[in-house]
Amino acid sequence: MQETKLTVRVSRARLENAKRYAKEHDTTVTNLIDAYLARISAQEPLDEAPIVARISGSLSLGVSRDDYHKHLDEKYGSAKNSD
C-alpha cells in the first residue's frame, strides 16, 4: 500500500487527547486516523455508518420518505410555492 502525507487541522485539546489515547493504547495518532478512515470506506453500507447508528430509532418504522416531505412542506412551506 502506498502511503501519502496528510495535513489535518484540529484543536490543540483534541490533538493532546488523541496523543494521550494513542499512548494508553500503545499506538500512534497516525494509526488511529488510519483505522478510523478504514472503517468509513465507500464500500461500507450506509446503515452501518456511525451517524446512522446514533440516529436509528429516531423515527417510527411506519414513516416514509413521502411522510417526511409532507412534514417539511407543512413546517416550512412547499419549495414549489416559494417562487
Biopython code that builds the backbone (N, CA, C, O; Angstrom):
import numpy as np
from Bio.PDB.StructureBuilder import StructureBuilder

atoms = [
    (1, "MET", "N", (0.849, -1.180, 0.000)),
    (1, "MET", "CA", (0.000, 0.000, 0.000)),
    (1, "MET", "C", (0.893, 1.241, 0.000)),
    (1, "MET", "O", (1.790, 1.373, 0.832)),
    (2, "GLN", "N", (0.639, 2.128, -0.925)),
    (2, "GLN", "CA", (1.385, 3.375, -0.996)),
    (2, "GLN", "C", (0.788, 4.361, 0.005)),
    (2, "GLN", "O", (-0.429, 4.531, 0.072)),
    (3, "GLU", "N", (1.647, 5.002, 0.772)),
    (3, "GLU", "CA", (1.183, 5.966, 1.761)),
    (3, "GLU", "C", (1.455, 7.378, 1.283)),
    (3, "GLU", "O", (2.342, 7.608, 0.461)),
    (4, "THR", "N", (0.691, 8.316, 1.801)),
    (4, "THR", "CA", (0.871, 9.721, 1.480)),
    (4, "THR", "C", (0.733, 10.533, 2.754)),
    (4, "THR", "O", (0.146, 10.076, 3.734)),
    (5, "LYS", "N", (1.271, 11.725, 2.732)),
    (5, "LYS", "CA", (1.228, 12.605, 3.882)),
    (5, "LYS", "C", (-0.059, 13.420, 3.855)),
    (5, "LYS", "O", (-0.541, 13.790, 2.784)),
    (6, "LEU", "N", (-0.612, 13.697, 5.026)),
    (6, "LEU", "CA", (-1.863, 14.431, 5.145)),
    (6, "LEU", "C", (-1.715, 15.476, 6.241)),
    (6, "LEU", "O", (-1.215, 15.180, 7.326)),
    (7, "THR", "N", (-2.147, 16.683, 5.959)),
    (7, "THR", "CA", (-2.169, 17.730, 6.978)),
    (7, "THR", "C", (-3.607, 17.913, 7.427)),
    (7, "THR", "O", (-4.505, 18.116, 6.610)),
    (8, "VAL", "N", (-3.816, 17.840, 8.729)),
    (8, "VAL", "CA", (-5.154, 17.971, 9.305)),
    (8, "VAL", "C", (-5.090, 19.030, 10.395)),
    (8, "VAL", "O", (-4.160, 19.042, 11.201)),
    (9, "ARG", "N", (-6.067, 19.905, 10.421)),
    (9, "ARG", "CA", (-6.121, 20.922, 11.463)),
    (9, "ARG", "C", (-7.176, 20.523, 12.491)),
    (9, "ARG", "O", (-8.340, 20.307, 12.155)),
    (10, "VAL", "N", (-6.751, 20.431, 13.736)),
    (10, "VAL", "CA", (-7.646, 20.128, 14.856)),
    (10, "VAL", "C", (-7.263, 21.028, 16.024)),
    (10, "VAL", "O", (-6.178, 21.610, 16.041)),
    (11, "SER", "N", (-8.142, 21.135, 16.979)),
    (11, "SER", "CA", (-7.817, 21.947, 18.148)),
    (11, "SER", "C", (-6.673, 21.288, 18.924)),
    (11, "SER", "O", (-6.498, 20.071, 18.878)),
    (12, "ARG", "N", (-5.910, 22.100, 19.627)),
    (12, "ARG", "CA", (-4.804, 21.579, 20.423)),
    (12, "ARG", "C", (-5.312, 20.570, 21.460)),
    (12, "ARG", "O", (-4.673, 19.548, 21.711)),
    (13, "ALA", "N", (-6.458, 20.870, 22.052)),
    (13, "ALA", "CA", (-7.019, 19.968, 23.069)),
    (13, "ALA", "C", (-7.342, 18.599, 22.465)),
    (13, "ALA", "O", (-7.069, 17.571, 23.084)),
    (14, "ARG", "N", (-7.919, 18.582, 21.265)),
    (14, "ARG", "CA", (-8.234, 17.299, 20.613)),
    (14, "ARG", "C", (-6.965, 16.530, 20.288)),
    (14, "ARG", "O", (-6.900, 15.314, 20.466)),
    (15, "LEU", "N", (-5.961, 17.248, 19.811)),
    (15, "LEU", "CA", (-4.702, 16.585, 19.477)),
    (15, "LEU", "C", (-4.061, 15.989, 20.727)),
    (15, "LEU", "O", (-3.597, 14.849, 20.702)),
    (16, "GLU", "N", (-4.033, 16.739, 21.801)),
    (16, "GLU", "CA", (-3.449, 16.232, 23.044)),
    (16, "GLU", "C", (-4.235, 15.026, 23.553)),
    (16, "GLU", "O", (-3.648, 14.063, 24.048)),
    (17, "ASN", "N", (-5.547, 15.078, 23.434)),
    (17, "ASN", "CA", (-6.377, 13.942, 23.842)),
    (17, "ASN", "C", (-6.086, 12.723, 22.981)),
    (17, "ASN", "O", (-5.999, 11.605, 23.488)),
    (18, "ALA", "N", (-5.935, 12.940, 21.669)),
    (18, "ALA", "CA", (-5.632, 11.826, 20.762)),
    (18, "ALA", "C", (-4.264, 11.234, 21.069)),
    (18, "ALA", "O", (-4.099, 10.014, 21.047)),
    (19, "LYS", "N", (-3.284, 12.079, 21.355)),
    (19, "LYS", "CA", (-1.948, 11.588, 21.707)),
    (19, "LYS", "C", (-1.989, 10.765, 23.001)),
    (19, "LYS", "O", (-1.365, 9.708, 23.097)),
    (20, "ARG", "N", (-2.731, 11.266, 23.985)),
    (20, "ARG", "CA", (-2.862, 10.532, 25.248)),
    (20, "ARG", "C", (-3.518, 9.175, 25.020)),
    (20, "ARG", "O", (-3.048, 8.154, 25.523)),
    (21, "TYR", "N", (-4.601, 9.175, 24.262)),
    (21, "TYR", "CA", (-5.323, 7.937, 23.968)),
    (21, "TYR", "C", (-4.410, 6.953, 23.233)),
    (21, "TYR", "O", (-4.371, 5.768, 23.564)),
    (22, "ALA", "N", (-3.679, 7.451, 22.236)),
    (22, "ALA", "CA", (-2.778, 6.590, 21.470)),
    (22, "ALA", "C", (-1.716, 5.981, 22.375)),
    (22, "ALA", "O", (-1.423, 4.790, 22.276)),
    (23, "LYS", "N", (-1.145, 6.787, 23.248)),
    (23, "LYS", "CA", (-0.110, 6.285, 24.160)),
    (23, "LYS", "C", (-0.673, 5.216, 25.089)),
    (23, "LYS", "O", (-0.037, 4.188, 25.319)),
    (24, "GLU", "N", (-1.871, 5.464, 25.620)),
    (24, "GLU", "CA", (-2.513, 4.497, 26.519)),
    (24, "GLU", "C", (-2.829, 3.185, 25.816)),
    (24, "GLU", "O", (-2.901, 2.137, 26.457)),
    (25, "HIS", "N", (-3.019, 3.239, 24.506)),
    (25, "HIS", "CA", (-3.378, 2.043, 23.738)),
    (25, "HIS", "C", (-2.226, 1.545, 22.869)),
    (25, "HIS", "O", (-2.425, 0.768, 21.936)),
    (26, "ASP", "N", (-1.025, 2.003, 23.190)),
    (26, "ASP", "CA", (0.206, 1.543, 22.538)),
    (26, "ASP", "C", (0.109, 1.620, 21.009)),
    (26, "ASP", "O", (0.381, 0.653, 20.299)),
    (27, "THR", "N", (-0.287, 2.800, 20.533)),
    (27, "THR", "CA", (-0.378, 3.031, 19.096)),
    (27, "THR", "C", (0.035, 4.468, 18.808)),
    (27, "THR", "O", (0.593, 5.139, 19.676)),
    (28, "THR", "N", (-0.233, 4.940, 17.609)),
    (28, "THR", "CA", (0.090, 6.316, 17.237)),
    (28, "THR", "C", (-1.164, 7.019, 16.755)),
    (28, "THR", "O", (-2.159, 6.374, 16.425)),
    (29, "VAL", "N", (-1.114, 8.346, 16.716)),
    (29, "VAL", "CA", (-2.237, 9.115, 16.185)),
    (29, "VAL", "C", (-2.448, 8.751, 14.714)),
    (29, "VAL", "O", (-3.587, 8.645, 14.258)),
    (30, "THR", "N", (-1.376, 8.564, 13.986)),
    (30, "THR", "CA", (-1.480, 8.160, 12.579)),
    (30, "THR", "C", (-2.254, 6.851, 12.457)),
    (30, "THR", "O", (-3.132, 6.725, 11.604)),
    (31, "ASN", "N", (-1.933, 5.886, 13.300)),
    (31, "ASN", "CA", (-2.644, 4.600, 13.251)),
    (31, "ASN", "C", (-4.109, 4.751, 13.636)),
    (31, "ASN", "O", (-4.969, 4.073, 13.074)),
    (32, "LEU", "N", (-4.404, 5.638, 14.595)),
    (32, "LEU", "CA", (-5.798, 5.876, 14.977)),
    (32, "LEU", "C", (-6.588, 6.445, 13.798)),
    (32, "LEU", "O", (-7.695, 5.995, 13.501)),
    (33, "ILE", "N", (-6.004, 7.437, 13.137)),
    (33, "ILE", "CA", (-6.676, 8.055, 11.993)),
    (33, "ILE", "C", (-6.849, 7.052, 10.861)),
    (33, "ILE", "O", (-7.914, 6.979, 10.248)),
    (34, "ASP", "N", (-5.810, 6.286, 10.584)),
    (34, "ASP", "CA", (-5.877, 5.290, 9.519)),
    (34, "ASP", "C", (-6.966, 4.249, 9.809)),
    (34, "ASP", "O", (-7.718, 3.866, 8.913)),
    (35, "ALA", "N", (-7.044, 3.800, 11.058)),
    (35, "ALA", "CA", (-8.067, 2.814, 11.427)),
    (35, "ALA", "C", (-9.467, 3.398, 11.278)),
    (35, "ALA", "O", (-10.383, 2.719, 10.815)),
    (36, "TYR", "N", (-9.628, 4.663, 11.672)),
    (36, "TYR", "CA", (-10.936, 5.297, 11.531)),
    (36, "TYR", "C", (-11.320, 5.430, 10.057)),
    (36, "TYR", "O", (-12.444, 5.106, 9.673)),
    (37, "LEU", "N", (-10.395, 5.902, 9.244)),
    (37, "LEU", "CA", (-10.694, 6.069, 7.817)),
    (37, "LEU", "C", (-11.004, 4.735, 7.156)),
    (37, "LEU", "O", (-11.836, 4.673, 6.250)),
    (38, "ALA", "N", (-10.353, 3.676, 7.591)),
    (38, "ALA", "CA", (-10.633, 2.347, 7.038)),
    (38, "ALA", "C", (-12.064, 1.914, 7.355)),
    (38, "ALA", "O", (-12.692, 1.206, 6.568)),
    (39, "ARG", "N", (-12.571, 2.339, 8.502)),
    (39, "ARG", "CA", (-13.928, 1.952, 8.905)),
    (39, "ARG", "C", (-15.002, 2.674, 8.111)),
    (39, "ARG", "O", (-16.136, 2.199, 8.045)),
    (40, "ILE", "N", (-14.677, 3.800, 7.513)),
    (40, "ILE", "CA", (-15.699, 4.554, 6.785)),
    (40, "ILE", "C", (-15.493, 4.481, 5.277)),
    (40, "ILE", "O", (-15.791, 5.432, 4.554)),
    (41, "SER", "N", (-14.989, 3.364, 4.815)),
    (41, "SER", "CA", (-14.734, 3.207, 3.385)),
    (41, "SER", "C", (-16.026, 3.354, 2.592)),
    (41, "SER", "O", (-17.118, 3.145, 3.121)),
    (42, "ALA", "N", (-15.896, 3.707, 1.345)),
    (42, "ALA", "CA", (-17.056, 3.923, 0.483)),
    (42, "ALA", "C", (-17.871, 2.654, 0.281)),
    (42, "ALA", "O", (-19.057, 2.730, -0.039)),
    (43, "GLN", "N", (-17.258, 1.491, 0.462)),
    (43, "GLN", "CA", (-17.974, 0.244, 0.260)),
    (43, "GLN", "C", (-18.826, -0.137, 1.471)),
    (43, "GLN", "O", (-19.648, -1.049, 1.380)),
    (44, "GLU", "N", (-18.644, 0.538, 2.590)),
    (44, "GLU", "CA", (-19.400, 0.211, 3.795)),
    (44, "GLU", "C", (-20.865, 0.581, 3.601)),
    (44, "GLU", "O", (-21.164, 1.696, 3.174)),
    (45, "PRO", "N", (-21.781, -0.331, 3.905)),
    (45, "PRO", "CA", (-23.200, 0.005, 3.794)),
    (45, "PRO", "C", (-23.540, 1.177, 4.711)),
    (45, "PRO", "O", (-23.059, 1.241, 5.843)),
    (46, "LEU", "N", (-24.364, 2.099, 4.228)),
    (46, "LEU", "CA", (-24.706, 3.285, 4.991)),
    (46, "LEU", "C", (-25.355, 2.934, 6.326)),
    (46, "LEU", "O", (-25.165, 3.653, 7.307)),
    (47, "ASP", "N", (-26.119, 1.838, 6.381)),
    (47, "ASP", "CA", (-26.800, 1.508, 7.631)),
    (47, "ASP", "C", (-25.840, 1.066, 8.734)),
    (47, "ASP", "O", (-26.263, 0.890, 9.876)),
    (48, "GLU", "N", (-24.556, 0.883, 8.415)),
    (48, "GLU", "CA", (-23.568, 0.546, 9.434)),
    (48, "GLU", "C", (-22.698, 1.749, 9.813)),
    (48, "GLU", "O", (-21.819, 1.624, 10.665)),
    (49, "ALA", "N", (-22.928, 2.900, 9.198)),
    (49, "ALA", "CA", (-22.143, 4.096, 9.493)),
    (49, "ALA", "C", (-22.466, 4.589, 10.901)),
    (49, "ALA", "O", (-23.611, 4.477, 11.340)),
    (50, "PRO", "N", (-21.481, 5.133, 11.617)),
    (50, "PRO", "CA", (-21.706, 5.585, 12.995)),
    (50, "PRO", "C", (-22.840, 6.593, 13.149)),
    (50, "PRO", "O", (-23.595, 6.515, 14.118)),
    (51, "ILE", "N", (-22.980, 7.532, 12.224)),
    (51, "ILE", "CA", (-24.043, 8.525, 12.344)),
    (51, "ILE", "C", (-25.408, 7.870, 12.230)),
    (51, "ILE", "O", (-26.347, 8.273, 12.917)),
    (52, "VAL", "N", (-25.529, 6.871, 11.376)),
    (52, "VAL", "CA", (-26.806, 6.174, 11.218)),
    (52, "VAL", "C", (-27.141, 5.415, 12.502)),
    (52, "VAL", "O", (-28.296, 5.383, 12.925)),
    (53, "ALA", "N", (-26.133, 4.809, 13.117)),
    (53, "ALA", "CA", (-26.361, 4.085, 14.371)),
    (53, "ALA", "C", (-26.854, 5.030, 15.460)),
    (53, "ALA", "O", (-27.708, 4.658, 16.265)),
    (54, "ARG", "N", (-26.315, 6.268, 15.493)),
    (54, "ARG", "CA", (-26.713, 7.224, 16.530)),
    (54, "ARG", "C", (-28.146, 7.700, 16.354)),
    (54, "ARG", "O", (-28.840, 7.942, 17.342)),
    (55, "ILE", "N", (-28.599, 7.838, 15.117)),
    (55, "ILE", "CA", (-29.945, 8.373, 14.912)),
    (55, "ILE", "C", (-30.984, 7.283, 14.672)),
    (55, "ILE", "O", (-32.173, 7.583, 14.565)),
    (56, "SER", "N", (-30.561, 6.035, 14.585)),
    (56, "SER", "CA", (-31.510, 4.948, 14.372)),
    (56, "SER", "C", (-32.540, 4.930, 15.494)),
    (56, "SER", "O", (-32.207, 5.095, 16.667)),
    (57, "GLY", "N", (-33.773, 4.731, 15.117)),
    (57, "GLY", "CA", (-34.846, 4.698, 16.092)),
    (57, "GLY", "C", (-35.466, 6.059, 16.340)),
    (57, "GLY", "O", (-36.413, 6.170, 17.120)),
    (58, "SER", "N", (-34.951, 7.105, 15.691)),
    (58, "SER", "CA", (-35.497, 8.449, 15.873)),
    (58, "SER", "C", (-36.906, 8.559, 15.300)),
    (58, "SER", "O", (-37.736, 9.307, 15.818)),
    (59, "LEU", "N", (-37.169, 7.822, 14.244)),
    (59, "LEU", "CA", (-38.478, 7.823, 13.621)),
    (59, "LEU", "C", (-39.099, 6.437, 13.741)),
    (59, "LEU", "O", (-38.400, 5.425, 13.785)),
    (60, "SER", "N", (-40.422, 6.415, 13.791)),
    (60, "SER", "CA", (-41.080, 5.116, 13.837)),
    (60, "SER", "C", (-40.902, 4.414, 12.497)),
    (60, "SER", "O", (-40.666, 5.062, 11.478)),
    (61, "LEU", "N", (-41.015, 3.102, 12.501)),
    (61, "LEU", "CA", (-40.780, 2.325, 11.282)),
    (61, "LEU", "C", (-41.798, 2.621, 10.185)),
    (61, "LEU", "O", (-41.519, 2.382, 9.010)),
    (62, "GLY", "N", (-42.973, 3.138, 10.549)),
    (62, "GLY", "CA", (-44.020, 3.395, 9.571)),
    (62, "GLY", "C", (-43.861, 4.699, 8.811)),
    (62, "GLY", "O", (-44.676, 4.994, 7.937)),
    (63, "VAL", "N", (-42.843, 5.488, 9.114)),
    (63, "VAL", "CA", (-42.661, 6.785, 8.462)),
    (63, "VAL", "C", (-41.955, 6.593, 7.125)),
    (63, "VAL", "O", (-40.900, 5.964, 7.044)),
    (64, "SER", "N", (-42.562, 7.151, 6.077)),
    (64, "SER", "CA", (-41.983, 7.024, 4.742)),
    (64, "SER", "C", (-41.294, 8.326, 4.338)),
    (64, "SER", "O", (-41.405, 9.339, 5.028)),
    (65, "ARG", "N", (-40.596, 8.285, 3.232)),
    (65, "ARG", "CA", (-39.954, 9.481, 2.687)),
    (65, "ARG", "C", (-41.027, 10.516, 2.344)),
    (65, "ARG", "O", (-40.833, 11.711, 2.566)),
    (66, "ASP", "N", (-42.156, 10.057, 1.804)),
    (66, "ASP", "CA", (-43.248, 10.979, 1.477)),
    (66, "ASP", "C", (-43.790, 11.656, 2.734)),
    (66, "ASP", "O", (-44.103, 12.846, 2.714)),
    (67, "ASP", "N", (-43.902, 10.890, 3.840)),
    (67, "ASP", "CA", (-44.340, 11.475, 5.109)),
    (67, "ASP", "C", (-43.382, 12.577, 5.549)),
    (67, "ASP", "O", (-43.810, 13.631, 6.019)),
    (68, "TYR", "N", (-42.099, 12.330, 5.397)),
    (68, "TYR", "CA", (-41.084, 13.307, 5.776)),
    (68, "TYR", "C", (-41.208, 14.576, 4.928)),
    (68, "TYR", "O", (-41.163, 15.689, 5.452)),
    (69, "HIS", "N", (-41.364, 14.396, 3.612)),
    (69, "HIS", "CA", (-41.504, 15.553, 2.730)),
    (69, "HIS", "C", (-42.782, 16.328, 3.039)),
    (69, "HIS", "O", (-42.789, 17.558, 2.984)),
    (70, "LYS", "N", (-43.849, 15.625, 3.361)),
    (70, "LYS", "CA", (-45.108, 16.288, 3.725)),
    (70, "LYS", "C", (-44.893, 17.115, 4.995)),
    (70, "LYS", "O", (-45.362, 18.249, 5.087)),
    (71, "HIS", "N", (-44.190, 16.549, 5.961)),
    (71, "HIS", "CA", (-43.892, 17.268, 7.199)),
    (71, "HIS", "C", (-43.101, 18.539, 6.910)),
    (71, "HIS", "O", (-43.405, 19.602, 7.452)),
    (72, "LEU", "N", (-42.086, 18.428, 6.055)),
    (72, "LEU", "CA", (-41.280, 19.607, 5.717)),
    (72, "LEU", "C", (-42.115, 20.668, 5.014)),
    (72, "LEU", "O", (-41.970, 21.860, 5.281)),
    (73, "ASP", "N", (-42.996, 20.226, 4.109)),
    (73, "ASP", "CA", (-43.875, 21.172, 3.416)),
    (73, "ASP", "C", (-44.785, 21.893, 4.404)),
    (73, "ASP", "O", (-44.993, 23.101, 4.292)),
    (74, "GLU", "N", (-45.335, 21.146, 5.382)),
    (74, "GLU", "CA", (-46.222, 21.754, 6.366)),
    (74, "GLU", "C", (-45.445, 22.695, 7.290)),
    (74, "GLU", "O", (-45.958, 23.742, 7.683)),
    (75, "LYS", "N", (-44.233, 22.329, 7.630)),
    (75, "LYS", "CA", (-43.449, 23.143, 8.574)),
    (75, "LYS", "C", (-42.861, 24.377, 7.918)),
    (75, "LYS", "O", (-42.907, 25.464, 8.494)),
    (76, "TYR", "N", (-42.303, 24.228, 6.712)),
    (76, "TYR", "CA", (-41.580, 25.322, 6.082)),
    (76, "TYR", "C", (-42.252, 25.863, 4.828)),
    (76, "TYR", "O", (-41.808, 26.870, 4.277)),
    (77, "GLY", "N", (-43.303, 25.216, 4.374)),
    (77, "GLY", "CA", (-43.950, 25.621, 3.125)),
    (77, "GLY", "C", (-43.309, 24.882, 1.968)),
    (77, "GLY", "O", (-42.131, 24.528, 2.019)),
    (78, "SER", "N", (-44.052, 24.665, 0.978)),
    (78, "SER", "CA", (-43.571, 23.939, -0.198)),
    (78, "SER", "C", (-42.535, 24.754, -0.950)),
    (78, "SER", "O", (-42.710, 25.955, -1.158)),
    (79, "ALA", "N", (-41.470, 24.108, -1.352)),
    (79, "ALA", "CA", (-40.416, 24.774, -2.146)),
    (79, "ALA", "C", (-40.980, 25.229, -3.479)),
    (79, "ALA", "O", (-40.498, 26.206, -4.052)),
    (80, "LYS", "N", (-41.997, 24.536, -3.984)),
    (80, "LYS", "CA", (-42.618, 24.900, -5.254)),
    (80, "LYS", "C", (-43.361, 26.235, -5.142)),
    (80, "LYS", "O", (-43.472, 26.979, -6.116)),
    (81, "ASN", "N", (-43.861, 26.523, -3.951)),
    (81, "ASN", "CA", (-44.651, 27.749, -3.739)),
    (81, "ASN", "C", (-43.785, 28.948, -3.358)),
    (81, "ASN", "O", (-44.324, 30.030, -3.129)),
    (82, "SER", "N", (-42.490, 28.796, -3.283)),
    (82, "SER", "CA", (-41.637, 29.881, -2.822)),
    (82, "SER", "C", (-41.084, 30.739, -3.943)),
    (82, "SER", "O", (-40.166, 31.527, -3.716)),
    (83, "ASP", "N", (-41.626, 30.602, -5.163)),
    (83, "ASP", "CA", (-41.148, 31.388, -6.315)),
    (83, "ASP", "C", (-41.481, 32.836, -6.175)),
    (83, "ASP", "O", (-41.152, 33.633, -7.054)),
]
sb = StructureBuilder()
sb.init_structure("model")
sb.init_model(0)
sb.init_chain("A")
sb.init_seg("    ")
for serial, (resi, resn, name, xyz) in enumerate(atoms, 1):
    if name == "N":
        sb.init_residue(resn, " ", resi, " ")
    sb.init_atom(name, np.array(xyz, "f"), 0.0, 1.0, " ", f" {name:<3s}", serial, name[0])
structure = sb.get_structure()
